[in-house]
Amino acid sequence: MQIEILHGDITMRDVDAIVNAANSSLLGGGGVDGAIHRAAGPELLEACREVRRSKLPDGLPVGAAVVTPGFRLPSRWVIHTVGPNRHAGQTDPALLASCFRESLKAAVEVGALSVAFPAISAGIYGWDAREVAEVALDAVRSFSSESSAGATTASGLELVEFVLFSEDTTAVFRSVFES
């Protein structure tokens, strides 16, 4: 599996799936969540409301992932995951790693060959970009190793991108990636 670190707008990526750093309500918010909802159009909000009605009446738990269509996005799917909020006392890196693992599993389940991630939980959720990069890259590499060993059904996932909006966060991810 190829891993790339890119500076840019995740909503513009021509990959099979993009990952949304969502809140548990799935009803949109600020940051990357709001950008994805705006770019995907109102159909995404309706799809998220349907997920809440049918599958997740109490919302999406931290570390879990759920898939909706991408609607007006270049990507076919949006994988929503809720990162841990350090300000709310959610400081366990295992919760953060779960976001990446569960998103990768969801990507495989829908047949995605390529997926783009933002810096989940960095920013308003209070996690340091370096720690997010370390956890994210470790989770992706571990997932790739497990799939190579046949421990998961990850066959087919060819590309994982980290698409980062800020130049500073991009530099941090690149530094961790290259170390």
C-alpha positions in Angstrom: 0.0 0.0 0.0 1.3 3.4 -1.0 1.2 6.3 1.5 1.3 9.9 0.5 1.3 13.2 2.5 -0.3 16.1 0.6 -1.1 19.7 1.4 -4.5 20.6 0.0 -8.3 20.4 0.2 -9.5 16.9 0.9 -12.9 17.6 -0.7 -11.1 18.0 -4.1 -9.3 14.6 -4.0 -10.1 12.1 -6.7 -9.9 9.1 -4.5 -12.5 6.4 -3.9 -13.2 7.5 -0.3 -12.4 10.5 1.9 -12.6 10.3 5.6 -14.6 12.9 7.5 -13.5 14.0 11.0 -17.1 14.1 12.1 -18.8 14.7 15.4 -21.0 12.0 16.9 -24.2 13.6 15.6 -23.1 13.2 12.0 -25.0 16.3 11.2 -22.1 18.5 10.1 -19.9 21.0 12.0 -16.9 23.1 11.5 -13.5 22.4 10.0 -13.1 19.5 7.6 -16.6 18.2 8.6 -18.3 21.4 7.5 -16.2 21.6 4.3 -17.1 18.0 3.4 -20.8 18.6 4.0 -20.7 21.8 1.9 -18.9 20.2 -1.0 -21.0 17.1 -0.9 -24.3 19.0 -1.0 -27.5 18.7 1.1 -27.8 15.0 0.1 -25.0 14.2 2.5 -26.8 15.6 5.5 -29.9 13.7 4.5 -27.9 10.5 4.2 -26.4 11.1 7.7 -29.8 11.7 9.1 -30.9 8.4 7.7 -27.9 6.7 9.3 -29.0 8.2 12.6 -32.6 7.1 12.1 -31.8 3.5 11.0 -28.4 2.5 12.5 -27.1 4.9 15.0 -29.9 6.6 17.0 -27.4 7.6 19.7 -24.8 8.9 17.3 -21.5 7.5 16.1 -19.2 6.5 18.9 -15.6 7.8 19.2 -13.3 5.6 17.2 -16.0 4.0 15.0 -16.7 4.6 11.4 -19.7 4.6 9.0 -19.9 5.1 5.3 -22.2 7.3 3.2 -22.2 8.1 -0.5 -20.0 11.1 -1.6 -22.8 12.7 -3.6 -21.3 15.9 -5.2 -17.7 15.1 -4.2 -15.2 13.6 -6.6 -15.0 10.6 -4.2 -17.6 7.9 -4.3 -17.8 7.5 -0.5 -17.4 9.5 2.7 -16.2 7.5 5.7 -17.3 9.3 8.8 -15.3 8.8 12.0 -15.4 10.6 15.4 -12.0 11.4 16.8 -11.3 11.6 20.5 -11.6 15.1 22.0 -8.6 15.8 24.2 -10.5 18.8 25.8 -13.2 16.4 26.9 -10.6 14.1 28.6 -10.4 11.6 25.7 -6.6 11.2 25.7 -6.1 7.6 24.9 -4.1 7.2 21.6 -5.9 3.8 21.1 -9.1 5.7 20.5 -7.4 7.8 17.9 -5.8 4.8 16.3 -9.2 3.1 16.1 -10.5 6.0 13.9 -7.9 5.2 11.3 -8.2 1.4 11.6 -12.0 1.4 11.5 -12.0 3.8 8.5 -9.6 1.6 6.6 -11.9 -1.4 7.4 -14.9 0.5 6.1 -13.0 1.5 3.0 -12.2 -2.2 2.3 -15.8 -3.2 2.9 -17.1 -0.9 0.2 -14.3 -1.9 -2.2 -12.3 1.4 -2.2 -8.8 1.2 -3.6 -7.8 4.6 -2.5 -8.7 6.7 0.6 -7.8 10.2 1.9 -7.6 11.1 5.6 -7.5 14.5 7.3 -5.6 15.0 10.6 -8.3 13.5 12.8 -8.5 15.1 16.2 -5.9 17.7 15.5 -7.1 21.3 15.7 -10.2 22.0 17.8 -10.1 18.5 19.4 -6.8 19.5 21.0 -4.5 16.8 19.8 -0.9 17.7 18.9 -0.3 17.3 15.1 2.8 15.2 15.7 1.0 12.8 18.0 -1.8 12.5 15.4 0.7 11.9 12.7 2.5 9.2 14.7 -0.7 7.4 15.6 -2.2 7.7 12.1 0.9 6.5 10.3 1.4 3.6 12.7 -2.2 2.6 12.3 -2.1 2.6 8.5 1.3 0.8 8.4 0.0 -1.8 10.9 -3.2 -2.3 8.9 -1.1 -2.7 5.7 1.2 -5.3 7.4 -1.8 -7.2 8.8 -3.4 -7.3 5.3 -0.2 -8.5 3.7 -0.1 -11.3 6.3 -3.7 -12.2 5.5 -5.0 -11.2 8.9 -7.6 -8.8 7.5 -9.6 -8.4 4.3 -7.6 -5.4 3.2 -6.7 -6.8 -0.2 -7.2 -4.2 -2.8 -6.4 -1.0 -0.8 -3.6 0.5 -2.9 -3.3 4.2 -1.8 -3.7 6.0 1.5 -3.4 9.8 1.4 -3.1 12.2 4.2 -4.5 15.4 2.8 -3.8 18.3 5.2 -5.2 21.8 5.0 -2.5 23.6 6.9 1.1 23.8 5.7 2.3 23.4 9.3 0.4 20.2 9.8 1.6 18.9 6.4 5.2 19.6 7.4 4.7 17.7 10.7 3.2 14.7 8.9 6.0 14.6 6.3 8.6 14.8 9.1 7.0 11.9 11.0 6.5 9.9 7.7 10.2 10.3 6.8 11.6 9.4 10.2 
